[in-house]
Amino acid sequence: MTTEASGNITPENLLSYAKTGVDYISMGALTYAAPLIDLSLKIH
């Protein structure tokens, strides 16, 4: 069985979650800190 940890995971507490032996960790903090970029797709 594959397990995943997610929710309220930050760079500061990531290691403690990793030590539990889960297979995957989802961390929203990665996208919160990403710079914004304005993209558009124009089709003529």
N, C-alpha and C positions, 0 to 999 in steps of 0.2 A: 504494500500500500504506500502511495506517495502522499507526503504531508507538506503543508504550506503554512507559514506564519504570516499574518498581515494585520495591520491596524496599530496605530500609535508606535510604529517602529521608526527610530531615528538613528542617525549615525552614532550617537552616544550610547544607545542601548542595543545596537545591532549584534554585538558579540555575544551578549547573554542569550539572545534568541538563537543564534547559530549553535551555541553549545548544547541546546536541547536536542539536536540531531534531526531537525526538520530538513526536508529535501530542498525546499524553496522558501525564499523570504521575499515578500512584496513590501516595498518601502516607498510610499508616496512622497517622502521628503526629497527624493531624487528629482521629481518633476516640479515640486514647489520652488526649488532654488534655480531652476533653469531660466535663462533669460528669455524674454518675450521676443517673438519675431512675427512680423506681419507678412503672410504669404497670400498670394492670390493666383488663380488659374484662369487665364482668359483664352477663350476659344473663339476664333474668328471664322 
